[in-house]
Amino acid sequence: MIVDNSRRGLNLLGHGGDLGVARRLFPQAPEPFIDLSTGINPRSYPLPPTPPEALMRLPEAGSLHRLAEVAADAYGAPSAACVVPTPGTQLLLPLVAALVSPGHAGILAPGYAGHARSAALANHAVVETTTLDELASVNLALLSNPNNPDGRLLMRQSLLALAAELGRRGGLLVVDEAFMDVGPPGASLAGDVENANIVVLRSFGKFFGLAGLRLGFALTRPDLAADLRTRLGPWAVSGPALTAGLTALADKPWASATRVDLAAAAIRLDQILLSAGLEIVGGTSLFRLVHTVHAPQLFDFLGRAGIFVRRFRARPTWLRFGLPGSDDAWNRLRTALES
């Protein structure tokens, strides 16, 4: 089924991670609030102090190229020519949508609300689809893999077949791989972008627990990458973000150990949720999605206990739980759900 979603695409986005909203909803809740409303690693990468020159000087083109090289190696892109460092993928989305002349943009549902908004800002008529087959008829296809919020994983060969079909008509496939750092090996399309009508988006902040740094990457064929660099202009990525990205993306032992730790934390979260009688219907190592007919009441109950989870107004039986970041947070969640 295809549903016209163009008007909704321009609405303000409802995100997790806004504790100002949590405090307005639950003014009597105990502090500190435990924010489980995002899919961000609660144990951030241990960055060294930022060199003063990273703040005092404009970022240099050479540093940006080095970051593209490190990112290409970390994500498996063919070369630095295929990598565009950006100040987060949220700002990048409308620029990517504008790479295709205005037409019909298809969003694979359920999915991230920012995709529809960005396509509408680029003057596409936005439609929502539920299958990959329906996406084959649009000009611009946007989807997440692994999916947000249910962790659904699409097969790489299916996505490549869709990209080939879109490419025959001058269309573009945009795959948001914000959670691919904890996805299975070989699932990413990063290595396939050089000669295809594909843009892969990678988020730095989620896996490294540094969302406030605002750093992301577009992986695509060199001519589209050059177009995006032109649209972004010089100095799009700050000096501190460049420095952090160069350090963290090159630290492969930390990344390997963190994937193991996150998988163990997700299993620990499963045990707490299942013990509370909740049905887990999806997720990644950074979050779990549950289904319960009591979701609105549970959202309110946890909020009053100072625990902020993610709700979905369009799907009122869903709640998403991120990972607690401390022993105290784990204990408060367990206690609240047991009660």
Secondary structure, 3 states (H helix, E strand, C coil): CCEECCCHHHCCCCCCCCHHHHHHHCCCCCCCCEECCCCCCCCCCCCCCCCHHHHHCCCCHHHHHHHHHHHHHHHCCCCHHHEEEECCHHHHHHHHHCCCCCCEEEEECCCCHHHHHHHHHCCCEEEEECCHHHHCCCCEEEEECCCCCCCCCCCHHHHHHHHHHHHHCCCEEEEECCCHHHCCCCCCCHHHCCCCCEEEEEECHHHHCCHHHCCEEEEECHHHHHHHHHHHCCCCCCHHHHHHHHHHHCCHHHHHHHHHHHHHHHHHHHHHHHHCCCEEEEEECCEEEEECCCHHHHHHHHHHCCEECEECCCCCCEEEEECCCCHHHHHHHHHHHHC
